[in-house]
Amino acid sequence: MSHKMTGIVKSFDILSGKGLIIPSDGRKDVLLHISAVNSRESELLIPGSRIEFCRINGLRGPVAANIYLS
């Protein structure tokens, strides 16, 4: 099950393609991977960026899917 959410990029490592999102609803940080980002917007993914995403349950906790800049 996925939940559409908004949040702010907390961190992002361009070499690994991974980072964390702080959800605006105050829940636990969500893992993000570059493969889930709209390809046209991936270069703009920096800490502090506001984003929209779907939260899904991964094997190790919440993961972001369908990521777009707000």
Backbone as JSON Lines, residues from 0, in Angstrom:
{"i":0,"aa":"M","n":[0.84,-1.18,0.0],"ca":[0.0,0.0,0.0],"c":[0.89,1.24,0.0]}
{"i":1,"aa":"S","n":[0.52,2.26,-0.76],"ca":[1.3,3.49,-0.81],"c":[0.46,4.66,-0.33]}
{"i":2,"aa":"H","n":[1.13,5.66,0.2],"ca":[0.49,6.86,0.69],"c":[1.15,8.07,0.05]}
{"i":3,"aa":"K","n":[0.39,8.93,-0.61],"ca":[0.94,10.13,-1.23],"c":[1.28,11.12,-0.12]}
{"i":4,"aa":"M","n":[2.49,11.66,-0.17],"ca":[2.97,12.54,0.88],"c":[3.81,13.68,0.31]}
{"i":5,"aa":"T","n":[4.12,14.63,1.18],"ca":[5.08,15.69,0.85],"c":[6.17,15.65,1.91]}
{"i":6,"aa":"G","n":[7.31,16.24,1.58],"ca":[8.41,16.27,2.53],"c":[9.56,17.1,2.0]}
{"i":7,"aa":"I","n":[10.66,17.05,2.74],"ca":[11.87,17.8,2.4],"c":[13.04,16.82,2.34]}
{"i":8,"aa":"V","n":[13.89,16.99,1.34],"ca":[15.09,16.16,1.24],"c":[16.01,16.51,2.41]}
{"i":9,"aa":"K","n":[16.32,15.52,3.22],"ca":[17.22,15.69,4.36],"c":[18.67,15.56,3.92]}
{"i":10,"aa":"S","n":[18.93,14.54,3.11],"ca":[20.28,14.3,2.61],"c":[20.19,13.55,1.3]}
{"i":11,"aa":"F","n":[21.24,13.68,0.5],"ca":[21.3,12.93,-0.76],"c":[22.75,12.79,-1.18]}
{"i":12,"aa":"D","n":[23.17,11.55,-1.44],"ca":[24.53,11.24,-1.9],"c":[24.46,10.88,-3.37]}
{"i":13,"aa":"I","n":[24.98,11.73,-4.22],"ca":[24.89,11.52,-5.66],"c":[25.66,10.27,-6.1]}
{"i":14,"aa":"L","n":[26.73,9.9,-5.41],"ca":[27.51,8.72,-5.8],"c":[26.74,7.42,-5.57]}
{"i":15,"aa":"S","n":[26.07,7.31,-4.43],"ca":[25.3,6.09,-4.14],"c":[23.89,6.17,-4.69]}
{"i":16,"aa":"G","n":[23.42,7.4,-4.96],"ca":[22.06,7.59,-5.45],"c":[21.01,7.43,-4.37]}
{"i":17,"aa":"K","n":[21.43,7.52,-3.11],"ca":[20.51,7.33,-1.98],"c":[20.46,8.56,-1.09]}
{"i":18,"aa":"G","n":[19.36,8.7,-0.39],"ca":[19.2,9.8,0.54],"c":[18.03,9.56,1.47]}
{"i":19,"aa":"L","n":[17.7,10.6,2.23],"ca":[16.59,10.53,3.18],"c":[15.65,11.7,2.98]}
{"i":20,"aa":"I","n":[14.38,11.45,3.24],"ca":[13.33,12.47,3.17],"c":[12.75,12.64,4.56]}
{"i":21,"aa":"I","n":[12.51,13.89,4.96],"ca":[11.77,14.18,6.19],"c":[10.32,14.39,5.79]}
{"i":22,"aa":"P","n":[9.42,13.47,6.12],"ca":[8.02,13.63,5.75],"c":[7.38,14.79,6.51]}
{"i":23,"aa":"S","n":[6.49,15.52,5.85],"ca":[5.85,16.68,6.48],"c":[4.87,16.28,7.58]}
{"i":24,"aa":"D","n":[4.47,15.0,7.64],"ca":[3.55,14.58,8.69],"c":[4.26,14.15,9.97]}
{"i":25,"aa":"G","n":[5.6,14.29,10.02],"ca":[6.36,14.0,11.22],"c":[6.72,12.53,11.43]}
{"i":26,"aa":"R","n":[6.36,11.68,10.49],"ca":[6.72,10.26,10.62],"c":[8.21,10.05,10.45]}
{"i":27,"aa":"K","n":[8.64,8.8,10.62],"ca":[10.03,8.38,10.46],"c":[10.55,8.78,9.07]}
{"i":28,"aa":"D","n":[11.86,9.13,8.99],"ca":[12.48,9.47,7.7],"c":[12.26,8.34,6.7]}
{"i":29,"aa":"V","n":[12.16,8.73,5.43],"ca":[11.89,7.8,4.34],"c":[13.11,7.72,3.43]}
{"i":30,"aa":"L","n":[13.5,6.51,3.08],"ca":[14.63,6.3,2.17],"c":[14.24,6.7,0.75]}
{"i":31,"aa":"L","n":[15.14,7.39,0.06],"ca":[14.89,7.7,-1.34],"c":[16.03,7.14,-2.17]}
{"i":32,"aa":"H","n":[15.71,6.72,-3.38],"ca":[16.72,6.25,-4.32],"c":[16.51,6.99,-5.63]}
{"i":33,"aa":"I","n":[17.58,7.33,-6.29],"ca":[17.54,8.11,-7.52],"c":[16.64,7.48,-8.58]}
{"i":34,"aa":"S","n":[16.5,6.17,-8.57],"ca":[15.67,5.5,-9.57],"c":[14.18,5.83,-9.41]}
{"i":35,"aa":"A","n":[13.78,6.36,-8.24],"ca":[12.38,6.7,-8.0],"c":[12.05,8.16,-8.34]}
{"i":36,"aa":"V","n":[13.07,8.92,-8.76],"ca":[12.9,10.34,-9.06],"c":[12.58,10.54,-10.53]}
{"i":37,"aa":"N","n":[11.65,11.46,-10.82],"ca":[11.36,11.84,-12.2],"c":[12.69,12.23,-12.85]}
{"i":38,"aa":"S","n":[13.03,11.6,-13.95],"ca":[14.35,11.78,-14.56],"c":[14.69,13.23,-14.9]}
{"i":39,"aa":"R","n":[13.71,14.03,-15.19],"ca":[13.97,15.43,-15.53],"c":[14.35,16.26,-14.31]}
{"i":40,"aa":"E","n":[14.03,15.77,-13.13],"ca":[14.24,16.55,-11.91],"c":[15.36,16.03,-11.03]}
{"i":41,"aa":"S","n":[16.0,14.94,-11.39],"ca":[16.99,14.31,-10.52],"c":[18.17,15.23,-10.22]}
{"i":42,"aa":"E","n":[18.56,16.08,-11.14],"ca":[19.7,16.97,-10.91],"c":[19.37,18.08,-9.91]}
{"i":43,"aa":"L","n":[18.1,18.31,-9.62],"ca":[17.67,19.34,-8.69],"c":[17.43,18.8,-7.28]}
{"i":44,"aa":"L","n":[17.75,17.55,-7.06],"ca":[17.5,16.88,-5.79],"c":[18.63,17.21,-4.81]}
{"i":45,"aa":"I","n":[18.43,18.24,-4.0],"ca":[19.43,18.67,-3.03],"c":[18.76,18.82,-1.67]}
{"i":46,"aa":"P","n":[19.55,18.74,-0.58],"ca":[18.95,18.93,0.74],"c":[18.18,20.25,0.82]}
{"i":47,"aa":"G","n":[16.98,20.17,1.38],"ca":[16.11,21.33,1.49],"c":[15.05,21.4,0.4]}
{"i":48,"aa":"S","n":[15.19,20.59,-0.65],"ca":[14.2,20.58,-1.74],"c":[12.88,20.02,-1.22]}
{"i":49,"aa":"R","n":[11.78,20.67,-1.58],"ca":[10.44,20.17,-1.25],"c":[10.02,19.2,-2.33]}
{"i":50,"aa":"I","n":[9.5,18.05,-1.91],"ca":[9.12,17.02,-2.87],"c":[7.77,16.4,-2.53]}
{"i":51,"aa":"E","n":[7.19,15.75,-3.53],"ca":[5.99,14.94,-3.37],"c":[6.41,13.52,-3.71]}
{"i":52,"aa":"F","n":[5.87,12.56,-2.98],"ca":[6.25,11.16,-3.21],"c":[5.18,10.23,-2.65]}
{"i":53,"aa":"C","n":[5.27,8.99,-3.04],"ca":[4.43,7.94,-2.48],"c":[5.28,7.14,-1.51]}
{"i":54,"aa":"R","n":[4.76,6.94,-0.31],"ca":[5.47,6.17,0.72],"c":[5.02,4.72,0.63]}
{"i":55,"aa":"I","n":[6.0,3.82,0.45],"ca":[5.68,2.39,0.42],"c":[6.5,1.68,1.5]}
{"i":56,"aa":"N","n":[6.06,0.54,1.91],"ca":[6.78,-0.23,2.92],"c":[7.8,-1.13,2.24]}
{"i":57,"aa":"G","n":[9.08,-0.86,2.53],"ca":[10.16,-1.68,2.0],"c":[10.57,-2.73,3.02]}
{"i":58,"aa":"L","n":[11.53,-3.55,2.69],"ca":[12.0,-4.6,3.6],"c":[12.63,-4.05,4.87]}
{"i":59,"aa":"R","n":[13.24,-2.86,4.76],"ca":[13.94,-2.27,5.92],"c":[13.27,-1.0,6.43]}
{"i":60,"aa":"G","n":[12.05,-0.75,6.02],"ca":[11.34,0.45,6.46],"c":[10.74,1.19,5.29]}
{"i":61,"aa":"P","n":[10.25,2.42,5.54],"ca":[9.58,3.17,4.49],"c":[10.53,3.61,3.37]}
{"i":62,"aa":"V","n":[10.01,3.52,2.14],"ca":[10.77,3.87,0.94],"c":[9.91,4.8,0.08]}
{"i":63,"aa":"A","n":[10.54,5.76,-0.59],"ca":[9.82,6.69,-1.46],"c":[9.75,6.16,-2.89]}
{"i":64,"aa":"A","n":[8.61,6.4,-3.53],"ca":[8.41,6.05,-4.94],"c":[7.76,7.24,-5.62]}
{"i":65,"aa":"N","n":[7.86,7.31,-6.94],"ca":[7.22,8.39,-7.73],"c":[7.53,9.78,-7.15]}
{"i":66,"aa":"I","n":[8.8,10.12,-7.08],"ca":[9.25,11.38,-6.48],"c":[9.24,12.51,-7.5]}
{"i":67,"aa":"Y","n":[8.62,13.63,-7.12],"ca":[8.58,14.85,-7.93],"c":[8.89,16.04,-7.05]}
{"i":68,"aa":"L","n":[9.54,17.05,-7.61],"ca":[9.76,18.3,-6.88],"c":[8.43,19.03,-6.76]}
{"i":69,"aa":"S","n":[8.22,19.65,-5.6],"ca":[6.98,20.42,-5.37],"c":[7.1,21.8,-5.95]}
